[in-house]
Amino acid sequence: MSHERVSDEIVTKFFLNICRLRPQPRAHAATAALRCASLTTEHPHGDADTDYIPLTTGSVAEFYIEPMLPHFGDIDVMFYRSTQLAIQEGHPPPTQLPDEFQNYVYVYEIVDSHLPGYVYLELVYLLTECADDCTYSYFEYDHGMYLLNRYRIYQKKYCEWHGPAIRTDLTHLAILSTDAVYCVRCLSWPPQAAEWPTRHRNYDWPDSATVHRVVNNGCDVVGVAHRQCKHHEWMGKYQWRLSFSRAEVLLINSWMPAQQIVYHMLRVFVKTERLTDNGNDSEACALSNYHIKTLMLWACELKSSCFWNNDPNLTRICVELLHKLSVWLTYAQCQHYFINNCNLMDNFFGMEMITSQLKSIDEAWLSTWLVNNYIRKCSKLCPDNVSSLFSDVSTNLKLQNAVSAVVDWRLNTALKDAGRAFASAEFIISHIVSTCSLTVQSCICWTTELAKTGTTLPVYFTAVAFLHVAYKISRIGFTDELMDVLATIVGQFISTRRHPSQCSSELSLSKAAKLMKVVANSSRSTMQLIEIELSKAYLYRVLRCKDSDSSSIYSLANVYLAVLYYTTGQYQTAIDNCTLVTRSQDHSQCSSHVIQGELLPKIDDDIDNVLGLAVFYQYVRTAALNQRRTQHVSVFTTELFAHYLTIRCLLVTQILTNDDVPRFITYFCNTQLFIADVLAVKSAIHNFLCEPFTVYSSQQPTGRAS
């Protein structure tokens, strides 16, 4: 076997063995979450109602392999305003938006420039949300107002401009710096890339499910002008670029491990050989990492899985792709992966030397290069007894032994490295949470970003966040903001949209109902007790609202509170809340809100049986009897249920009097009823007194089941 062939195998086995796969704690992922969370706490100058919505992009989000040598130098984050949205030219304004957007949104139309992939953003609409149905109406602007591509900020400590990005130097915390790029969100797939989802693919990559996810994610528009237009007086200020970062993260995460490793190897090679640009605008002819990414995306689509997996020779694959890159350079032609008529090498001059260098590369040369420039660097991370083996690799056997020693050390230190990464992530999370107060937005961001790293760090963040909230409560009390933060921590994301015109009691009631539904479907645990207490807090917030004097909302909140107190064994408090409902003088408006059976935790077997029978009743009516579906089948009348729960509490506390049940029956006889009410009363009378229902009724019920 030739020396060259052995070197290929050594290099391939080395990369396949040293590139770990997720999940494991990653300190740089925690850094990305930190930067995203910190962005959510910032606001544009003079606009406290506008939030920043961040997203981790770049290598941290794309790679799921963990090479032995670092494969990126900083953290990339994109962020957009919650009050700005881009739509395709000629499209009507949207009537509904995700919760991350505010109740007023400026809408910009994407207008093509003379350069493919570069556009302008023209202000066309102002959307305002209607509180009643959460849809948006619009006001149309006159044409001619365009959005500047340069995001203006006041210089902050540790921040500086780096191209279109705001670089934050975090080395004082011993963590990677971050580049945050301002963009405008577009929820739809751009027509400039309309051919991409439907074009023919011989090898089914990406598959239809991935294509669907990519298209549904839409795109973004980044504030940067084409290099030919940067110094133009108008285009340099107003030109933007379509960004497919969301799509690229999804696609690269769908690659096989071998494909991600090859991508890493190519990036290391072109960077080490100084073939990529250094961020200097004058280097118009230099390659960029985006060219390497484009090369890989096309290769993954145009090559079969056998090319990557059948007896893989990673060096051979890299050589073939570098030769392909040399052809692109020769003809100055690199087709954008998403946009058909966009050439990423439209003006490449002076590239003859790089082209010649790439053409001359063969497997033997690249294998030797990788041993000398990558594997030797890895050996220097090992103890002396391992790194010293590379002082003599004059034979294949010696080289194999040296490389194997590095691989063994890497595999044996996996647990220690994970521990160090977790400790570093612990420091980042605890330090930032303790120094920067949590908000709903930052909690959502922490939770979303850390979930990408596995299960360990999200659990740790939850623990730290609970301690933070407990500390804040001890200092300033249980404020409305802390209430929302706590709800977010327990997994019930609270909408960050602001509704100044919508009644606050309705909002609080909906949040309480959402939590109660979780309580009803979970078993008894510490988390359930927290959710119960949080539900109570939201219901008390309902009663504090100015519009809570509405009989229906007032009664419903008190009955739900009584249910929760009954669940935790506080029977007298439950009776007190029920009494506030049953003694109310006006129930004329109470039918607008009813007790929803799906929100009730375990009360007793009677209620469970009633809800089961109600569902069966509905099935019989709709399926067997072919009748129209009844909407109010698993609901109870608020006041009647308050009477029922009062008797249940009195029975448990053994203070039921002879007058309580007749009073309950009298109310029942004069109330418009739901089917669940009828079943509940029948069951209650039978089980409470163990005698026929009619004995305690001096008259036949006049109530009619709905």
MOCORRA-V237770 format. One record per pair of residues at least 24 apart in sequence whose ideal C-beta (glycine too) atoms are under 7 Angstrom apart, sorted by sequence separation. I is the first residue (numbers start at 0). J is the second residue. D is the distance in whole Angstrom. If there is no record, write none. Layout:
i: [I | I]
j: [J | J]
d: [D | D]
This chain:
i: [31 | 53 | 83 | 85 | 103 | 121 | 122 | 218 | 381 | 464 | 486 | 642 | 53 | 102 | 120 | 218 | 219 | 266 | 328 | 329 | 535 | 52 | 102 | 119 | 120 | 188 | 219 | 265 | 294 | 328 | 491 | 511 | 554 | 51 | 52 | 218 | 378 | 381 | 437 | 461 | 510 | 511 | 639 | 660 | 677 | 31 | 374 | 377 | 486 | 535 | 638 | 639 | 660 | 668 | 51 | 52 | 188 | 189 | 216 | 294 | 325 | 534 | 554 | 187 | 188 | 216 | 294 | 437 | 507 | 511 | 668 | 672 | 674 | 28 | 49 | 50 | 150 | 186 | 374 | 428 | 432 | 639 | 664 | 671 | 672 | 673 | 674 | 27 | 49 | 92 | 185 | 325 | 424 | 428 | 432 | 531 | 664 | 668 | 669 | 670 | 671 | 672 | 673 | 49 | 185 | 213 | 216 | 262 | 324 | 325 | 507 | 508 | 550 | 667 | 668 | 669 | 672 | 92 | 185 | 421 | 425 | 429 | 433 | 507 | 566 | 636 | 661 | 668 | 671 | 85 | 184 | 185 | 322 | 428 | 432 | 531 | 550 | 554 | 660 | 667 | 183 | 213 | 321 | 322 | 531 | 550 | 558 | 597 | 636 | 643 | 43 | 182 | 183 | 212 | 213 | 489 | 504 | 507 | 551 | 555 | 562 | 565 | 596 | 636 | 639 | 646 | 650 | 182 | 550 | 551 | 562 | 593 | 596 | 635 | 95 | 96 | 107 | 182 | 297 | 321 | 549 | 550 | 595 | 596 | 634 | 34 | 38 | 94 | 95 | 209 | 293 | 296 | 489 | 504 | 551 | 552 | 562 | 594 | 635 | 636 | 643 | 35 | 94 | 180 | 181 | 209 | 258 | 489 | 503 | 551 | 593 | 594 | 634 | 635 | 646 | 21 | 34 | 93 | 293 | 318 | 442 | 504 | 593 | 631 | 632 | 633 | 20 | 31 | 290 | 293 | 318 | 504 | 593 | 594 | 632 | 20 | 30 | 209 | 318 | 439 | 443 | 489 | 502 | 508 | 515 | 593 | 603 | 635 | 19 | 31 | 92 | 205 | 247 | 254 | 439 | 442 | 592 | 18 | 19 | 250 | 438 | 442 | 594 | 18 | 27 | 52 | 315 | 318 | 437 | 486 | 18 | 205 | 314 | 317 | 439 | 485 | 504 | 508 | 511 | 589 | 17 | 258 | 264 | 443 | 589 | 17 | 191 | 257 | 293 | 229 | 257 | 314 | 482 | 49 | 189 | 255 | 261 | 265 | 314 | 586 | 48 | 255 | 260 | 264 | 290 | 226 | 257 | 439 | 482 | 261 | 265 | 314 | 440 | 482 | 257 | 261 | 439 | 226 | 580 | 581 | 163 | 482 | 580 | 616 | 163 | 477 | 163 | 182 | 581 | 479 | 580 | 581 | 613 | 613 | 120 | 283 | 284 | 284 | 577 | 581 | 284 | 610 | 613 | 284 | 609 | 612 | 577 | 577 | 609 | 609 | 573 | 574 | 150 | 149 | 606 | 609 | 148 | 574 | 605 | 608 | 631 | 116 | 148 | 573 | 107 | 109 | 115 | 148 | 605 | 519 | 570 | 605 | 274 | 519 | 558 | 565 | 596 | 109 | 519 | 561 | 516 | 519 | 570 | 605 | 516 | 518 | 555 | 558 | 562 | 570 | 515 | 554 | 558 | 561 | 565 | 554 | 512 | 149 | 148 | 147 | 148 | 147 | 148 | 148 | 246 | 145 | 243 | 204 | 204 | 85 | 85 | 86 | 83 | 84 | 85 | 87 | 120 | 200 | 74 | 76 | 78 | 202 | 271 | 73 | 87 | 118 | 202 | 73 | 74 | 75 | 76 | 77 | 78 | 79 | 87 | 73 | 79 | 73 | 77 | 79 | 267 | 117 | 44 | 109 | 114 | 162 | 161 | 119 | 119 | 120 | 119 | 117 | 118 | 117 | 117 | 118 | 116 | 116 | 112 | 34 | 85 | 79 | 38 | 77 | 195 | 34 | 30 | 30 | 34 | 192 | 194 | 192 | 191 | 27 | 77 | 61 | 61 | 56 | 60 | 63 | 61 | 61 | 56 | 64 | 70 | 64 | 63 | 64 | 70 | 62 | 66 | 64 | 116 | 116 | 115 | 115 | 116 | 115 | 20 | 18 | 18 | 15 | 14 | 14 | 174 | 14 | 11 | 11 | 11 | 10 | 11 | 10 | 7 | 68 | 7 | 7 | 68 | 68 | 67 | 67 | 67 | 7 | 10 | 6 | 3 | 7 | 10 | 3 | 6 | 10 | 17 | 6 | 13 | 3 | 6 | 130 | 130 | 130 | 9 | 13 | 17 | 5 | 9 | 16 | 50 | 53 | 17 | 2 | 9 | 13 | 24 | 55 | 19 | 23 | 26 | 33 | 102 | 25 | 29 | 40 | 101 | 102 | 24 | 98 | 99 | 100 | 101 | 102 | 23 | 24 | 26 | 30 | 98 | 26 | 29 | 33 | 37 | 40 | 98 | 29 | 39 | 24 | 39 | 40 | 39 | 36 | 39 | 36 | 35 | 36 | 32 | 32 | 35 | 32 | 31 | 32 | 29 | 28 | 28 | 25 | 29 | 24 | 22 | 23 | 22 | 24 | 21 | 24 | 50 | 48]
j: [55 | 77 | 107 | 109 | 127 | 145 | 146 | 242 | 405 | 488 | 510 | 666 | 78 | 127 | 145 | 243 | 244 | 291 | 353 | 354 | 560 | 78 | 128 | 145 | 146 | 214 | 245 | 291 | 320 | 354 | 517 | 537 | 580 | 78 | 79 | 245 | 405 | 408 | 464 | 488 | 537 | 538 | 666 | 687 | 704 | 59 | 402 | 405 | 514 | 563 | 666 | 667 | 688 | 696 | 80 | 81 | 217 | 218 | 245 | 323 | 354 | 563 | 583 | 217 | 218 | 246 | 324 | 467 | 537 | 541 | 698 | 702 | 704 | 59 | 80 | 81 | 181 | 217 | 405 | 459 | 463 | 670 | 695 | 702 | 703 | 704 | 705 | 59 | 81 | 124 | 217 | 357 | 456 | 460 | 464 | 563 | 696 | 700 | 701 | 702 | 703 | 704 | 705 | 82 | 218 | 246 | 249 | 295 | 357 | 358 | 540 | 541 | 583 | 700 | 701 | 702 | 705 | 126 | 219 | 455 | 459 | 463 | 467 | 541 | 600 | 670 | 695 | 702 | 705 | 120 | 219 | 220 | 357 | 463 | 467 | 566 | 585 | 589 | 695 | 702 | 219 | 249 | 357 | 358 | 567 | 586 | 594 | 633 | 672 | 679 | 80 | 219 | 220 | 249 | 250 | 526 | 541 | 544 | 588 | 592 | 599 | 602 | 633 | 673 | 676 | 683 | 687 | 220 | 588 | 589 | 600 | 631 | 634 | 673 | 134 | 135 | 146 | 221 | 336 | 360 | 588 | 589 | 634 | 635 | 673 | 74 | 78 | 134 | 135 | 249 | 333 | 336 | 529 | 544 | 591 | 592 | 602 | 634 | 675 | 676 | 683 | 76 | 135 | 221 | 222 | 250 | 299 | 530 | 544 | 592 | 634 | 635 | 675 | 676 | 687 | 63 | 76 | 135 | 335 | 360 | 484 | 546 | 635 | 673 | 674 | 675 | 63 | 74 | 333 | 336 | 361 | 547 | 636 | 637 | 675 | 64 | 74 | 253 | 362 | 483 | 487 | 533 | 546 | 552 | 559 | 637 | 647 | 679 | 64 | 76 | 137 | 250 | 292 | 299 | 484 | 487 | 637 | 64 | 65 | 296 | 484 | 488 | 640 | 65 | 74 | 99 | 362 | 365 | 484 | 533 | 66 | 253 | 362 | 365 | 487 | 533 | 552 | 556 | 559 | 637 | 66 | 307 | 313 | 492 | 638 | 67 | 241 | 307 | 343 | 280 | 308 | 365 | 533 | 101 | 241 | 307 | 313 | 317 | 366 | 638 | 101 | 308 | 313 | 317 | 343 | 280 | 311 | 493 | 536 | 316 | 320 | 369 | 495 | 537 | 313 | 317 | 495 | 283 | 637 | 638 | 221 | 540 | 638 | 674 | 222 | 536 | 223 | 242 | 641 | 540 | 641 | 642 | 674 | 675 | 183 | 346 | 347 | 348 | 641 | 645 | 349 | 675 | 678 | 350 | 675 | 678 | 644 | 645 | 678 | 679 | 644 | 645 | 222 | 222 | 679 | 682 | 222 | 648 | 679 | 682 | 705 | 191 | 223 | 648 | 183 | 185 | 191 | 224 | 682 | 597 | 648 | 683 | 353 | 598 | 637 | 644 | 675 | 189 | 599 | 641 | 597 | 600 | 651 | 686 | 598 | 600 | 637 | 640 | 644 | 652 | 598 | 637 | 641 | 644 | 648 | 638 | 598 | 236 | 236 | 236 | 237 | 237 | 238 | 239 | 337 | 237 | 337 | 299 | 300 | 183 | 184 | 185 | 183 | 184 | 185 | 187 | 220 | 300 | 175 | 177 | 179 | 303 | 372 | 175 | 189 | 220 | 304 | 176 | 177 | 178 | 179 | 180 | 181 | 182 | 190 | 177 | 183 | 178 | 182 | 184 | 373 | 225 | 153 | 220 | 225 | 278 | 278 | 237 | 238 | 239 | 239 | 238 | 239 | 239 | 240 | 241 | 240 | 241 | 238 | 167 | 220 | 219 | 179 | 219 | 337 | 177 | 174 | 175 | 179 | 337 | 339 | 338 | 338 | 175 | 244 | 247 | 248 | 244 | 248 | 252 | 251 | 252 | 248 | 256 | 263 | 259 | 259 | 260 | 266 | 259 | 263 | 263 | 335 | 338 | 338 | 340 | 341 | 341 | 256 | 256 | 260 | 260 | 260 | 264 | 427 | 313 | 311 | 312 | 313 | 313 | 314 | 314 | 312 | 373 | 314 | 315 | 376 | 377 | 377 | 380 | 409 | 362 | 366 | 363 | 362 | 366 | 369 | 363 | 366 | 370 | 377 | 367 | 374 | 366 | 370 | 498 | 500 | 501 | 398 | 402 | 406 | 395 | 399 | 406 | 440 | 444 | 409 | 395 | 402 | 406 | 417 | 448 | 413 | 417 | 420 | 427 | 496 | 420 | 424 | 435 | 496 | 497 | 420 | 494 | 495 | 496 | 497 | 498 | 420 | 421 | 423 | 427 | 495 | 424 | 427 | 431 | 435 | 438 | 496 | 428 | 438 | 424 | 440 | 441 | 441 | 441 | 444 | 444 | 444 | 445 | 444 | 445 | 448 | 448 | 448 | 449 | 449 | 451 | 452 | 452 | 456 | 452 | 452 | 453 | 453 | 455 | 453 | 456 | 495 | 497]
d: [4 | 7 | 7 | 5 | 5 | 5 | 7 | 6 | 6 | 5 | 7 | 6 | 4 | 7 | 6 | 6 | 7 | 6 | 6 | 6 | 6 | 6 | 4 | 6 | 4 | 5 | 7 | 5 | 6 | 4 | 7 | 4 | 5 | 5 | 5 | 7 | 5 | 5 | 6 | 6 | 5 | 5 | 6 | 6 | 5 | 5 | 6 | 6 | 7 | 5 | 7 | 6 | 7 | 7 | 7 | 6 | 6 | 5 | 5 | 7 | 5 | 6 | 6 | 5 | 7 | 7 | 6 | 6 | 5 | 7 | 6 | 4 | 5 | 6 | 5 | 4 | 4 | 5 | 7 | 6 | 5 | 6 | 6 | 6 | 7 | 7 | 7 | 6 | 6 | 5 | 5 | 4 | 6 | 5 | 6 | 5 | 6 | 5 | 6 | 5 | 6 | 5 | 5 | 5 | 5 | 5 | 7 | 5 | 6 | 5 | 4 | 5 | 6 | 6 | 6 | 7 | 7 | 6 | 6 | 7 | 6 | 5 | 7 | 5 | 5 | 6 | 6 | 6 | 7 | 6 | 6 | 6 | 7 | 6 | 5 | 6 | 5 | 5 | 6 | 6 | 7 | 5 | 5 | 7 | 6 | 6 | 6 | 7 | 6 | 6 | 7 | 4 | 5 | 6 | 7 | 7 | 5 | 7 | 5 | 4 | 6 | 6 | 4 | 6 | 5 | 7 | 7 | 6 | 5 | 5 | 7 | 7 | 6 | 6 | 6 | 6 | 6 | 5 | 6 | 6 | 7 | 5 | 6 | 7 | 6 | 6 | 5 | 5 | 7 | 6 | 6 | 4 | 6 | 4 | 4 | 6 | 7 | 6 | 5 | 5 | 6 | 6 | 5 | 6 | 6 | 7 | 6 | 6 | 5 | 4 | 4 | 4 | 6 | 6 | 6 | 5 | 5 | 7 | 7 | 6 | 6 | 5 | 6 | 5 | 6 | 6 | 6 | 5 | 6 | 5 | 6 | 5 | 6 | 6 | 7 | 6 | 5 | 5 | 5 | 5 | 6 | 7 | 5 | 6 | 7 | 6 | 7 | 7 | 7 | 7 | 4 | 6 | 7 | 6 | 6 | 4 | 7 | 4 | 4 | 7 | 7 | 6 | 5 | 7 | 6 | 5 | 5 | 6 | 5 | 6 | 5 | 6 | 5 | 6 | 5 | 6 | 5 | 7 | 7 | 5 | 7 | 6 | 6 | 6 | 6 | 5 | 6 | 5 | 6 | 7 | 6 | 5 | 7 | 7 | 6 | 6 | 6 | 6 | 5 | 6 | 6 | 7 | 6 | 5 | 6 | 7 | 5 | 5 | 5 | 5 | 6 | 7 | 5 | 7 | 7 | 6 | 6 | 6 | 7 | 6 | 6 | 7 | 6 | 6 | 6 | 6 | 4 | 6 | 5 | 7 | 4 | 6 | 6 | 5 | 6 | 7 | 5 | 6 | 4 | 7 | 5 | 7 | 6 | 6 | 6 | 5 | 5 | 4 | 4 | 5 | 7 | 6 | 6 | 6 | 7 | 6 | 4 | 5 | 7 | 7 | 6 | 7 | 6 | 5 | 6 | 7 | 7 | 6 | 4 | 7 | 4 | 6 | 6 | 6 | 6 | 6 | 6 | 7 | 6 | 7 | 6 | 5 | 6 | 6 | 5 | 5 | 6 | 6 | 7 | 5 | 4 | 5 | 5 | 6 | 6 | 7 | 6 | 7 | 6 | 6 | 6 | 6 | 6 | 5 | 7 | 5 | 5 | 6 | 6 | 5 | 7 | 7 | 5 | 6 | 4 | 6 | 6 | 6 | 5 | 6 | 6 | 5 | 6 | 6 | 7 | 7 | 7 | 5 | 4 | 5 | 5 | 5 | 6 | 5 | 6 | 6 | 6 | 6 | 5 | 5 | 6 | 5 | 6 | 7 | 5 | 6 | 7 | 6 | 6 | 6 | 7 | 5 | 5 | 7 | 5 | 6 | 6 | 5 | 6 | 7 | 5 | 7 | 7 | 6 | 5 | 4 | 5 | 5 | 7 | 4 | 5 | 5 | 5 | 6 | 6 | 7 | 6 | 4 | 5 | 6 | 4 | 7 | 6 | 6 | 5 | 5 | 7 | 6 | 7 | 6 | 5 | 7 | 6 | 5 | 6 | 5 | 5 | 4 | 7 | 7 | 5 | 7 | 5 | 7 | 6 | 6 | 6 | 6 | 5 | 6 | 7 | 5 | 5 | 7 | 5 | 7 | 6 | 6 | 5 | 7 | 6 | 6 | 5 | 7 | 6 | 5 | 5 | 4 | 4 | 7 | 7 | 7 | 6 | 7 | 7 | 5 | 5 | 4 | 6 | 5 | 6 | 4 | 6 | 5 | 6 | 6 | 5 | 6 | 5 | 6 | 6 | 6 | 7 | 5 | 5 | 5 | 6 | 6 | 4 | 6 | 6 | 6 | 4 | 4 | 7 | 7 | 6 | 6 | 7 | 4 | 4 | 6 | 7 | 5 | 5 | 5 | 7 | 6 | 6 | 6 | 7 | 5 | 4 | 6 | 5 | 4 | 5 | 5 | 5 | 5 | 7 | 6 | 5 | 4 | 6 | 5 | 7 | 7 | 4 | 5 | 6 | 7 | 7 | 7 | 3 | 6 | 7 | 6 | 6 | 6]
